[in-house]
Amino acid sequence: MKSKKNYKKVATIDLGSNGIRMLISNLYKIKLKEIADKFSIKFLDGSLAIDQDNLEDYAPKGSHLSKDGYKKFAIFLSKEIE
């Protein structure tokens, strides 16, 4: 008879390709913010202006923004730098 093992409870998530992209993006933003803070530069997270789940914010090909995405980004920037 097999003995019971005492496992700790574990929660997992499936990152998938989008999750990995978001993880790398977040790590990159954290590092940029650290560098900006080091040099007393205000860090603006432009991803706050864009809905990552709204494909209309992105160009049809590639990872660039669409015209609407760039408009949202410009409005975000103008509010932050006033």
N, C-alpha and C positions, 0 to 999 in steps of 0.2 A: 504494500500500500504506500502511495506517495504521501510524504509529509507536507502539510500546508506551509507555505512560505508567507512571511509577514511582509507584504508589499505596502509601500507608502502609496497614498492616493496621488494619481498623476493626471493632469489635464493636458491634452495636446490639441494642436490646431494644424490643419493642412494649409500651409502657406500657398502652395501652388505658385505658378509663375507670377501672377499679379502680386501675391503676398511677398514674394522674394523681392520684386521690384520696389514695393513700398518699404520693405525693411531696409534695403540698400539706400533708398532715397532718404529715409529718416536718419540713418547713420550719417549720411553725407551732410544733411542739414544740421545735425548736432555738431559735427566737426566745423562747418562753416561758421556757426554761431559762436563756438569757442574761439575761433580765430578773430572774428569780428569783435568780440568782447575784449580780447587781448589788446587790440589796437583801438579800443573805444570807438568802434564803428557800429552804428545802429543796424541790426540785422532785421530784414523784412522777409517774412516767409510768404512768398507769392502763392504758394499752394493753398493758402487760406482764401484766396480770391476765386479759385477755380474749383468747380465741382468735378472731382475725379471720376464720378460715375456718369457724368453727362458727356456723351461723345460729341455733342455739338460744341463743346468748349475746345475741342481738338481738331486739327487739320485731318483731312481724309487719310493721308499717308504720313507715317512718321510720328514723332512725339511732339511736334510743334503745336502751338495753339492755333485755333481758327480765328477769324476776324472777331467773332463774339468773345472768344477767350481772351484775346489781346485787349479788347475794350474793357472787360472785367478787370484784367490785370492793371490797365492804365488807371481806372477809377480807384482801385485799391492803392496804387502807388501815390496818386495825387492826394488822397485822404491822409496817408501816412506821412507825407513830407511837408504838409502845410504848416 
